């Protein structure tokens, strides 16, 4: 009886252990080689997705844009949606979407476990093989120079007198994903601490747009804001592409303190926002001093101008090593001619102007196009050069609380339409169009 039990236990142990990959009979080795090739291809594809999509395979929940953040929580980078690592939400909150290396490993493991069941082994069925796959689970480890994936899944292969199964499968794929991610995170930390992209943006603004100055003239100085914004779009694209950490050229464009090959990308075709104050519609007008009655004693005229800009635009940061590139986008935010404040680990509200804190008057606004069809638009309210975001109309209507202001301006902004401003005094509840 003892001998019989021992033999049964030995039988169970041997036949549940499975066969090692190096112990397979020659007849089934081509099947297993094809299976491992599928596994390697899936790992390679998953790594490529992680590198292309900022460390994600399954993207975080999409958050649409608004008046404050027109480019949403993801950037469409020439057909690839990439989550912003830093952005301003539609509720005017600073947010981060920086994946951890552990999250990347989980995404890759889930991706491989899902795809391996699609491995095409049809050619072997026609050769008389019987192949069965069990339920797969996977574990991934990302290192600096390689990615290891361990797949647990019973693969049974039968043909003629040969019958084997393999439970554990391992692939070690040469990849720089781990070191690329480490370098990308260092660049991101540098941006969050130093705001170096915002500093370059401020330099561009000072060179390519009227900001402040004095000119001797008895005629008004006038700029078209649309032309100024076009110049800024072109300058931001060209100057951002000139930034880097390696290579020859002007030292000004070399980002110091980063031990990696990094480039920075912006396109004038990407969604962005520019605002300037003061302005009268599209015109920026500064009037001269000295030609007014009673000031002729000066003997000359001069124009003193000062313009305040708000700018938001995306930059894609690409870290390269060999033929691999890891990329992620961030939002560059300049407000009131100043770089945004460094971002803490917890999402915090961007400072709200004092005027906007007192939204205590209910008002209904209806938004129409020229055909009197309702339009869903982002609505804000301006008073004395202070802009308060109110919300988005639904079905062309927004019923919300506004701050009180005499001769304030309602601004409606909708995709596919020109911005529209209307002067409306809000001192008590009412309705406007």
The 8 nearest C-alpha neighbors of each residue, nearest first, counted from 0:
[[1, 3, 2, 4, 5, 6, 7, 8],
 [0, 2, 4, 3, 5, 6, 7, 8],
 [3, 1, 5, 0, 4, 6, 7, 8],
 [4, 2, 0, 6, 5, 1, 7, 8],
 [5, 3, 7, 1, 6, 2, 8, 0],
 [4, 6, 2, 8, 3, 7, 9, 1],
 [5, 7, 9, 3, 4, 8, 10, 2],
 [8, 6, 10, 4, 9, 5, 11, 3],
 [9, 7, 11, 5, 10, 6, 12, 4],
 [8, 10, 6, 12, 7, 11, 13, 5],
 [11, 9, 7, 13, 8, 12, 6, 14],
 [12, 10, 8, 14, 9, 13, 15, 7],
 [13, 11, 9, 15, 10, 14, 16, 8],
 [14, 12, 16, 10, 15, 11, 9, 17],
 [13, 15, 11, 16, 12, 17, 10, 9],
 [16, 14, 12, 17, 13, 11, 10, 164],
 [17, 15, 13, 14, 12, 18, 166, 165],
 [16, 18, 165, 164, 15, 14, 166, 19],
 [17, 19, 165, 164, 22, 163, 20, 23],
 [18, 20, 22, 21, 165, 17, 23, 167],
 [19, 21, 22, 23, 18, 165, 31, 168],
 [22, 20, 19, 23, 18, 24, 28, 25],
 [23, 21, 19, 20, 18, 24, 25, 28],
 [24, 22, 20, 21, 28, 25, 27, 18],
 [25, 23, 26, 27, 28, 22, 161, 163],
 [24, 26, 28, 27, 23, 29, 22, 161],
 [25, 27, 24, 28, 29, 161, 158, 23],
 [28, 26, 30, 25, 29, 24, 31, 23],
 [27, 29, 31, 25, 30, 26, 32, 23],
 [30, 28, 32, 31, 27, 33, 26, 25],
 [31, 29, 33, 27, 28, 32, 34, 123],
 [30, 32, 34, 28, 33, 29, 35, 27],
 [33, 31, 29, 35, 34, 30, 28, 36],
 [34, 32, 36, 30, 31, 35, 29, 37],
 [33, 35, 31, 37, 36, 32, 30, 38],
 [36, 34, 38, 32, 37, 33, 39, 31],
 [35, 37, 33, 39, 34, 38, 32, 40],
 [38, 36, 40, 34, 35, 39, 118, 41],
 [37, 39, 35, 41, 36, 40, 42, 115],
 [40, 38, 36, 42, 41, 37, 43, 35],
 [41, 39, 43, 37, 42, 38, 44, 36],
 [40, 42, 44, 38, 43, 39, 111, 45],
 [43, 41, 39, 45, 40, 44, 46, 38],
 [44, 42, 40, 46, 41, 45, 39, 47],
 [45, 43, 47, 41, 46, 42, 40, 48],
 [46, 44, 42, 48, 47, 43, 107, 41],
 [47, 45, 49, 43, 48, 44, 42, 50],
 [46, 48, 44, 50, 45, 49, 51, 43],
 [47, 49, 51, 45, 50, 46, 52, 56],
 [48, 50, 54, 55, 46, 52, 47, 51],
 [49, 51, 325, 47, 48, 52, 53, 54],
 [50, 52, 48, 49, 326, 53, 47, 325],
 [53, 51, 81, 49, 55, 54, 50, 48],
 [52, 54, 327, 326, 55, 50, 51, 81],
 [55, 53, 49, 52, 50, 103, 98, 56],
 [54, 56, 49, 52, 57, 53, 58, 103],
 [57, 55, 49, 48, 58, 106, 52, 54],
 [56, 58, 55, 59, 106, 110, 52, 60],
 [57, 59, 55, 56, 60, 82, 81, 61],
 [60, 58, 61, 57, 82, 55, 96, 72],
 [59, 61, 62, 58, 72, 57, 82, 73],
 [60, 62, 72, 59, 63, 73, 71, 58],
 [61, 63, 72, 71, 60, 64, 88, 89],
 [64, 62, 71, 61, 72, 65, 89, 70],
 [63, 65, 71, 69, 68, 70, 89, 62],
 [64, 66, 89, 69, 68, 67, 377, 63],
 [65, 67, 377, 68, 69, 388, 64, 89],
 [68, 66, 65, 89, 91, 69, 87, 388],
 [67, 69, 65, 64, 89, 70, 87, 66],
 [70, 68, 64, 65, 71, 66, 67, 271],
 [69, 71, 64, 68, 270, 271, 72, 74],
 [72, 70, 64, 63, 73, 62, 69, 68],
 [73, 71, 62, 83, 82, 61, 63, 86],
 [74, 72, 82, 81, 83, 71, 80, 75],
 [73, 75, 81, 80, 76, 82, 83, 70],
 [74, 76, 80, 79, 78, 77, 81, 73],
 [75, 77, 79, 78, 74, 80, 81, 315],
 [76, 78, 79, 75, 80, 74, 269, 266],
 [77, 79, 76, 75, 80, 74, 81, 51],
 [80, 78, 76, 75, 77, 81, 52, 51],
 [81, 79, 75, 74, 73, 76, 78, 82],
 [80, 82, 52, 74, 73, 53, 79, 83],
 [83, 81, 73, 72, 84, 74, 53, 80],
 [84, 82, 328, 85, 329, 73, 72, 86],
 [83, 85, 96, 97, 95, 329, 328, 82],
 [86, 84, 95, 329, 83, 94, 330, 96],
 [87, 85, 330, 94, 93, 83, 329, 88],
 [86, 88, 93, 92, 68, 91, 94, 89],
 [89, 87, 92, 91, 90, 68, 86, 93],
 [88, 90, 65, 64, 91, 68, 67, 87],
 [91, 89, 88, 92, 67, 87, 65, 68],
 [90, 92, 88, 89, 87, 67, 349, 348],
 [93, 91, 348, 88, 87, 90, 347, 94],
 [92, 94, 87, 346, 347, 86, 88, 348],
 [95, 93, 346, 86, 85, 87, 92, 88],
 [94, 96, 85, 84, 97, 86, 93, 83],
 [97, 95, 84, 98, 83, 85, 94, 82],
 [96, 98, 84, 95, 99, 85, 54, 83],
 [99, 97, 54, 102, 96, 100, 103, 55],
 [100, 98, 102, 101, 103, 97, 54, 104],
 [99, 101, 103, 102, 104, 98, 141, 180],
 [100, 102, 104, 99, 103, 105, 98, 140],
 [103, 101, 105, 99, 104, 100, 98, 106],
 [104, 102, 100, 106, 101, 105, 54, 107],
 [105, 103, 101, 107, 139, 102, 106, 140],
 [104, 106, 102, 108, 103, 107, 109, 101],
 [107, 105, 103, 109, 104, 108, 56, 110],
 [106, 108, 110, 104, 105, 109, 45, 103],
 [109, 107, 137, 105, 138, 111, 139, 110],
 [110, 108, 112, 106, 107, 111, 113, 105],
 [109, 111, 107, 113, 108, 112, 106, 114],
 [110, 112, 114, 108, 113, 109, 41, 115],
 [113, 111, 109, 135, 110, 115, 136, 114],
 [112, 114, 110, 111, 115, 109, 116, 135],
 [115, 113, 111, 116, 117, 112, 110, 41],
 [116, 114, 117, 118, 112, 113, 111, 38],
 [115, 117, 114, 118, 113, 112, 132, 135],
 [118, 116, 115, 114, 119, 113, 37, 120],
 [117, 119, 115, 116, 37, 120, 34, 114],
 [118, 120, 121, 117, 122, 37, 34, 116],
 [119, 121, 122, 123, 118, 124, 30, 33],
 [120, 122, 124, 123, 119, 125, 118, 126],
 [123, 121, 125, 124, 120, 126, 119, 128],
 [122, 124, 126, 125, 121, 128, 120, 127],
 [125, 123, 128, 121, 126, 127, 122, 129],
 [124, 126, 123, 127, 122, 121, 128, 120],
 [127, 125, 123, 124, 128, 122, 158, 121],
 [128, 126, 124, 125, 158, 129, 123, 159],
 [129, 127, 124, 158, 123, 157, 126, 130],
 [128, 130, 157, 156, 124, 158, 127, 131],
 [131, 129, 156, 155, 128, 157, 132, 154],
 [130, 132, 155, 154, 133, 156, 129, 153],
 [133, 131, 154, 153, 155, 130, 134, 152],
 [132, 134, 153, 152, 135, 154, 131, 155],
 [133, 135, 152, 136, 132, 153, 151, 112],
 [136, 134, 152, 112, 151, 133, 137, 150],
 [137, 135, 151, 112, 150, 152, 134, 138],
 [138, 136, 150, 108, 149, 112, 151, 135],
 [137, 139, 108, 149, 148, 150, 140, 136],
 [140, 138, 148, 104, 108, 147, 149, 141],
 [139, 141, 147, 146, 104, 142, 148, 138],
 [142, 140, 146, 177, 145, 104, 139, 147],
 [141, 143, 177, 145, 144, 146, 140, 178],
 [142, 144, 177, 178, 175, 145, 176, 141],
 [145, 143, 175, 174, 142, 173, 177, 178],
 [146, 144, 173, 174, 142, 172, 143, 175],
 [145, 147, 141, 172, 171, 140, 142, 174],
 [148, 146, 171, 140, 139, 170, 172, 145],
 [147, 149, 139, 170, 138, 169, 150, 171],
 [150, 148, 169, 138, 137, 168, 139, 170],
 [151, 149, 137, 168, 167, 136, 169, 152],
 [150, 152, 167, 136, 135, 166, 137, 168],
 [153, 151, 135, 166, 133, 134, 154, 150],
 [152, 154, 166, 133, 165, 132, 155, 164],
 [153, 155, 132, 165, 164, 131, 152, 166],
 [156, 154, 164, 131, 130, 163, 153, 132],
 [157, 155, 130, 163, 129, 162, 164, 154],
 [158, 156, 162, 129, 161, 128, 163, 130],
 [159, 157, 128, 161, 160, 127, 129, 162],
 [158, 160, 161, 157, 162, 127, 128, 26],
 [159, 161, 158, 162, 157, 163, 26, 24],
 [162, 160, 158, 159, 157, 163, 24, 26],
 [161, 163, 157, 156, 158, 160, 164, 155],
 [164, 162, 156, 155, 157, 18, 161, 165],
 [163, 165, 155, 154, 17, 18, 156, 153],
 [166, 164, 17, 18, 154, 153, 167, 19],
 [165, 167, 153, 152, 151, 17, 154, 164],
 [168, 166, 151, 150, 165, 152, 169, 149],
 [167, 169, 150, 149, 151, 166, 170, 165],
 [170, 168, 149, 148, 150, 171, 167, 147],
 [169, 171, 148, 147, 172, 39, 149, 168],
 [172, 170, 147, 146, 148, 173, 145, 169],
 [171, 173, 146, 145, 174, 170, 147, 39],
 [174, 172, 145, 144, 146, 171, 175, 147],
 [173, 175, 145, 144, 176, 172, 146, 177],
 [174, 176, 144, 178, 177, 143, 179, 145],
 [175, 177, 179, 174, 178, 180, 143, 50],
 [178, 176, 143, 142, 180, 179, 175, 141],
 [177, 179, 143, 181, 180, 175, 176, 182],
 [180, 178, 176, 182, 181, 177, 175, 183],
 [179, 181, 183, 177, 178, 182, 176, 184],
 [182, 180, 178, 184, 179, 183, 177, 185],
 [181, 183, 185, 179, 184, 180, 178, 186],
 [184, 182, 180, 186, 185, 181, 179, 318],
 [183, 185, 187, 181, 182, 186, 180, 188],
 [186, 184, 182, 188, 187, 183, 189, 181],
 [187, 185, 189, 183, 184, 188, 190, 182],
 [186, 188, 184, 190, 185, 189, 183, 191],
 [189, 187, 191, 185, 190, 186, 192, 184],
 [188, 190, 186, 192, 187, 191, 193, 185],
 [191, 189, 194, 187, 193, 188, 192, 195],
 [192, 190, 188, 189, 341, 194, 193, 342],
 [191, 193, 189, 190, 341, 194, 188, 342],
 [192, 194, 190, 195, 189, 191, 341, 188],
 [195, 193, 190, 197, 196, 191, 192, 198],
 [194, 196, 198, 193, 197, 190, 199, 189],
 [197, 195, 199, 198, 194, 200, 331, 190],
 [196, 198, 200, 194, 195, 338, 199, 331],
 [199, 197, 195, 201, 200, 196, 194, 202],
 [198, 200, 202, 196, 197, 201, 203, 195],
 [201, 199, 197, 203, 198, 202, 204, 196],
 [202, 200, 204, 198, 203, 199, 197, 205],
 [201, 203, 199, 205, 200, 204, 206, 198],
 [204, 202, 200, 206, 201, 205, 207, 199],
 [203, 205, 201, 202, 208, 207, 206, 200],
 [206, 204, 202, 203, 207, 208, 201, 210],
 [207, 205, 203, 204, 208, 202, 209, 201],
 [206, 208, 204, 205, 203, 231, 230, 209],
 [209, 207, 204, 205, 227, 206, 210, 231],
 [210, 208, 211, 306, 205, 207, 305, 212],
 [209, 211, 306, 305, 208, 205, 307, 212],
 [212, 210, 305, 304, 209, 306, 213, 303],
 [211, 213, 304, 303, 305, 214, 210, 209],
 [212, 214, 303, 302, 304, 301, 215, 211],
 [215, 213, 302, 301, 216, 303, 212, 304],
 [214, 216, 301, 300, 302, 213, 217, 299],
 [217, 215, 301, 300, 218, 214, 302, 287],
 [216, 218, 300, 287, 301, 290, 219, 215],
 [219, 217, 216, 287, 220, 286, 302, 300],
 [220, 218, 286, 285, 287, 221, 284, 217],
 [219, 221, 285, 284, 218, 286, 222, 302],
 [220, 222, 284, 283, 219, 285, 282, 223],
 [223, 221, 283, 282, 224, 284, 220, 227],
 [222, 224, 282, 226, 225, 281, 283, 227],
 [223, 225, 227, 281, 226, 282, 222, 228],
 [226, 224, 228, 227, 223, 229, 281, 282],
 [227, 225, 229, 223, 224, 228, 230, 222],
 [226, 228, 224, 230, 225, 229, 208, 231],
 [227, 229, 231, 225, 230, 226, 224, 232],
 [230, 228, 226, 232, 231, 227, 225, 233],
 [231, 229, 227, 233, 228, 232, 234, 226],
 [230, 232, 228, 234, 229, 233, 235, 207],
 [233, 231, 229, 235, 267, 230, 234, 228],
 [232, 234, 236, 230, 231, 235, 267, 237],
 [233, 235, 231, 237, 236, 232, 238, 230],
 [236, 234, 232, 238, 233, 237, 239, 231],
 [235, 237, 265, 233, 239, 266, 234, 238],
 [238, 236, 234, 240, 239, 235, 233, 241],
 [237, 239, 241, 235, 240, 236, 234, 242],
 [240, 238, 241, 236, 242, 237, 235, 263],
 [239, 241, 264, 237, 238, 242, 263, 236],
 [242, 240, 238, 239, 252, 237, 243, 263],
 [243, 241, 252, 239, 240, 253, 263, 262],
 [244, 242, 262, 253, 261, 245, 254, 252],
 [243, 245, 253, 254, 261, 260, 255, 257],
 [246, 244, 243, 260, 247, 253, 261, 259],
 [247, 245, 248, 244, 243, 253, 260, 249],
 [246, 248, 245, 249, 250, 253, 244, 243],
 [249, 247, 250, 246, 252, 253, 251, 241],
 [248, 250, 251, 252, 247, 253, 241, 246],
 [251, 249, 253, 252, 248, 247, 254, 255],
 [250, 252, 249, 253, 254, 242, 248, 241],
 [251, 253, 242, 250, 249, 241, 254, 243],
 [254, 252, 244, 250, 243, 251, 242, 255],
 [255, 253, 244, 243, 252, 256, 242, 257],
 [256, 254, 257, 253, 244, 258, 243, 252],
 [255, 257, 258, 254, 244, 189, 186, 259],
 [258, 256, 259, 255, 186, 244, 254, 185],
 [259, 257, 256, 260, 182, 244, 255, 261],
 [260, 258, 257, 261, 182, 318, 244, 319],
 [259, 261, 319, 318, 244, 245, 262, 320],
 [262, 260, 318, 317, 244, 243, 259, 319],
 [261, 263, 243, 317, 316, 242, 318, 264],
 [262, 264, 316, 240, 315, 239, 242, 317],
 [265, 263, 315, 240, 314, 239, 316, 262],
 [266, 264, 236, 314, 239, 315, 313, 240],
 [267, 265, 268, 236, 269, 264, 232, 235],
 [266, 268, 232, 269, 236, 233, 265, 235],
 [269, 267, 266, 270, 265, 271, 232, 236],
 [270, 268, 267, 266, 271, 313, 265, 312],
 [271, 269, 70, 268, 69, 272, 312, 313],
 [270, 272, 312, 311, 269, 69, 70, 273],
 [271, 273, 311, 310, 312, 274, 270, 69],
 [274, 272, 310, 309, 228, 311, 275, 271],
 [275, 273, 309, 308, 310, 272, 276, 307],
 [276, 274, 308, 307, 277, 309, 306, 278],
 [277, 275, 278, 307, 306, 308, 384, 274],
 [276, 278, 275, 306, 283, 384, 279, 307],
 [279, 277, 283, 276, 282, 280, 281, 275],
 [278, 280, 282, 281, 283, 277, 284, 276],
 [279, 281, 282, 278, 283, 420, 224, 223],
 [280, 282, 224, 223, 279, 225, 278, 283],
 [283, 281, 223, 279, 280, 278, 224, 222],
 [282, 284, 278, 222, 221, 223, 224, 279],
 [285, 283, 221, 220, 282, 286, 222, 219],
 [284, 286, 220, 219, 304, 221, 302, 287],
 [285, 287, 219, 302, 284, 220, 288, 218],
 [288, 286, 302, 301, 217, 219, 218, 300],
 [287, 289, 301, 300, 290, 302, 286, 291],
 [290, 288, 300, 294, 291, 299, 295, 297],
 [289, 291, 288, 295, 300, 294, 292, 217],
 [290, 292, 289, 294, 293, 288, 295, 287],
 [293, 291, 294, 290, 295, 289, 296, 288],
 [292, 294, 295, 291, 296, 290, 289, 297],
 [295, 293, 289, 296, 291, 292, 297, 290],
 [296, 294, 297, 298, 293, 289, 290, 292],
 [295, 297, 294, 298, 293, 289, 299, 290],
 [298, 296, 295, 299, 294, 289, 300, 290],
 [297, 299, 296, 295, 300, 289, 294, 290],
 [298, 300, 297, 289, 301, 295, 215, 217],
 [301, 299, 289, 217, 216, 288, 215, 287],
 [300, 302, 215, 216, 287, 288, 214, 217],
 [301, 303, 287, 214, 213, 288, 286, 215],
 [302, 304, 213, 212, 301, 214, 305, 285],
 [303, 305, 211, 212, 285, 302, 213, 306],
 [306, 304, 211, 210, 212, 307, 303, 209],
 [307, 305, 210, 276, 211, 277, 308, 275],
 [306, 308, 276, 335, 275, 336, 305, 210],
 [309, 307, 275, 336, 335, 274, 310, 334],
 [308, 310, 334, 274, 333, 335, 273, 275],
 [311, 309, 273, 333, 272, 332, 308, 334],
 [312, 310, 332, 272, 331, 271, 333, 273],
 [311, 313, 271, 331, 330, 272, 310, 314],
 [314, 312, 330, 329, 331, 328, 265, 315],
 [313, 315, 265, 328, 264, 329, 316, 330],
 [316, 314, 328, 264, 327, 263, 317, 329],
 [315, 317, 263, 327, 326, 328, 262, 314],
 [318, 316, 326, 262, 261, 325, 263, 324],
 [319, 317, 261, 325, 324, 260, 183, 326],
 [320, 318, 324, 260, 323, 261, 317, 325],
 [321, 319, 323, 322, 324, 260, 175, 318],
 [320, 322, 323, 319, 324, 175, 260, 174],
 [321, 323, 320, 324, 319, 175, 174, 325],
 [324, 322, 320, 321, 319, 325, 175, 176],
 [325, 323, 319, 318, 317, 50, 326, 320],
 [324, 326, 50, 318, 317, 51, 179, 319],
 [327, 325, 317, 53, 316, 51, 50, 318],
 [326, 328, 53, 316, 315, 83, 84, 81],
 [329, 327, 315, 83, 314, 316, 84, 313],
 [330, 328, 85, 83, 314, 84, 313, 86],
 [329, 331, 313, 86, 312, 85, 332, 314],
 [330, 332, 312, 311, 313, 197, 329, 196],
 [331, 333, 311, 339, 310, 330, 338, 334],
 [334, 332, 338, 310, 337, 309, 339, 336],
 [335, 333, 309, 337, 336, 308, 338, 310],
 [334, 336, 337, 307, 308, 309, 333, 338],
 [337, 335, 334, 308, 307, 333, 309, 338],
 [338, 336, 334, 335, 333, 339, 201, 197],
 [339, 337, 333, 197, 334, 332, 340, 198],
 [340, 338, 333, 332, 337, 341, 334, 197],
 [339, 341, 342, 338, 194, 349, 191, 337],
 [342, 340, 191, 192, 339, 343, 194, 193],
 [341, 343, 191, 340, 344, 93, 192, 346],
 [342, 344, 345, 341, 346, 347, 191, 340],
 [343, 345, 346, 342, 95, 347, 94, 341],
 [346, 344, 343, 347, 342, 94, 93, 95],
 [347, 345, 93, 94, 92, 344, 348, 343],
 [348, 346, 93, 92, 345, 349, 343, 94],
 [347, 349, 92, 350, 93, 91, 346, 351],
 [348, 350, 92, 351, 91, 347, 93, 340],
 [349, 351, 348, 352, 347, 353, 91, 92],
 [350, 352, 349, 353, 355, 356, 348, 354],
 [353, 351, 355, 354, 350, 356, 385, 387],
 [352, 354, 356, 355, 351, 357, 350, 385],
 [353, 355, 352, 356, 357, 402, 385, 387],
 [356, 354, 352, 353, 387, 357, 402, 358],
 [357, 355, 353, 354, 358, 352, 351, 402],
 [358, 356, 402, 355, 359, 354, 353, 401],
 [359, 357, 402, 401, 400, 356, 360, 355],
 [358, 360, 400, 357, 402, 401, 361, 403],
 [361, 359, 400, 401, 428, 427, 358, 402],
 [360, 362, 400, 428, 399, 401, 359, 363],
 [361, 363, 429, 428, 430, 399, 398, 400],
 [362, 364, 398, 430, 397, 431, 429, 399],
 [365, 363, 431, 397, 432, 396, 430, 398],
 [364, 366, 396, 432, 395, 431, 397, 367],
 [365, 367, 395, 374, 373, 432, 396, 364],
 [368, 366, 373, 371, 372, 374, 395, 365],
 [367, 369, 371, 370, 372, 374, 373, 366],
 [370, 368, 371, 367, 372, 373, 366, 374],
 [371, 369, 368, 372, 367, 373, 374, 366],
 [372, 370, 367, 368, 369, 373, 366, 374],
 [371, 373, 367, 370, 368, 374, 369, 395],
 [374, 372, 395, 367, 366, 394, 371, 368],
 [375, 373, 395, 367, 366, 376, 368, 372],
 [376, 374, 392, 395, 393, 394, 391, 413],
 [375, 377, 413, 412, 392, 391, 411, 374],
 [378, 376, 391, 412, 66, 411, 390, 413],
 [377, 379, 411, 390, 389, 410, 391, 376],
 [380, 378, 388, 389, 410, 387, 409, 386],
 [379, 381, 409, 387, 408, 386, 410, 388],
 [382, 380, 386, 408, 385, 407, 384, 387],
 [381, 383, 407, 385, 384, 404, 408, 386],
 [384, 382, 385, 381, 407, 386, 404, 406],
 [383, 385, 382, 381, 386, 276, 277, 278],
 [386, 384, 382, 381, 383, 387, 352, 354],
 [385, 387, 381, 380, 384, 379, 388, 382],
 [388, 386, 380, 379, 355, 389, 381, 385],
 [387, 389, 379, 390, 378, 380, 386, 66],
 [390, 388, 379, 378, 387, 380, 401, 399],
 [391, 389, 378, 377, 388, 392, 379, 397],
 [392, 390, 377, 376, 378, 393, 375, 397],
 [391, 393, 397, 396, 375, 395, 376, 394],
 [394, 392, 395, 396, 375, 397, 391, 374],
 [393, 395, 396, 373, 375, 392, 374, 397],
 [394, 396, 373, 374, 366, 375, 393, 392],
 [397, 395, 365, 392, 393, 394, 364, 366],
 [396, 398, 392, 364, 363, 399, 393, 365],
 [399, 397, 363, 362, 364, 396, 361, 400],
 [400, 398, 361, 362, 397, 363, 401, 389],
 [399, 401, 361, 360, 358, 359, 362, 402],
 [402, 400, 358, 360, 359, 361, 403, 399],
 [403, 401, 358, 357, 359, 360, 355, 404],
 [404, 402, 426, 425, 401, 360, 405, 358],
 [403, 405, 425, 407, 424, 426, 406, 382],
 [404, 406, 424, 407, 425, 426, 403, 423],
 [407, 405, 424, 423, 422, 404, 408, 382],
 [406, 408, 382, 404, 424, 423, 405, 381],
 [409, 407, 422, 381, 421, 380, 423, 420],
 [408, 410, 380, 421, 420, 379, 422, 381],
 [409, 411, 420, 379, 419, 378, 380, 408],
 [412, 410, 378, 419, 377, 376, 418, 420],
 [411, 413, 418, 377, 376, 410, 378, 419],
 [414, 412, 376, 416, 415, 377, 411, 375],
 [413, 415, 416, 412, 376, 417, 375, 418],
 [414, 416, 413, 417, 412, 418, 376, 374],
 [417, 415, 414, 413, 418, 412, 368, 419],
 [416, 418, 419, 415, 412, 413, 414, 411],
 [419, 417, 412, 411, 416, 420, 410, 413],
 [418, 420, 411, 410, 417, 421, 412, 409],
 [421, 419, 410, 409, 408, 411, 422, 418],
 [420, 422, 409, 408, 423, 410, 419, 407],
 [423, 421, 408, 407, 406, 409, 424, 420],
 [424, 422, 407, 406, 408, 421, 425, 409],
 [423, 425, 405, 406, 407, 404, 426, 422],
 [426, 424, 403, 404, 427, 423, 405, 407],
 [425, 427, 403, 404, 424, 405, 428, 360],
 [426, 428, 425, 360, 429, 361, 403, 362],
 [429, 427, 361, 362, 360, 426, 430, 425],
 [428, 430, 362, 363, 427, 431, 361, 425],
 [429, 431, 363, 362, 364, 432, 428, 365],
 [430, 432, 364, 363, 365, 429, 423, 362],
 [431, 365, 364, 366, 430, 367, 363, 421]]
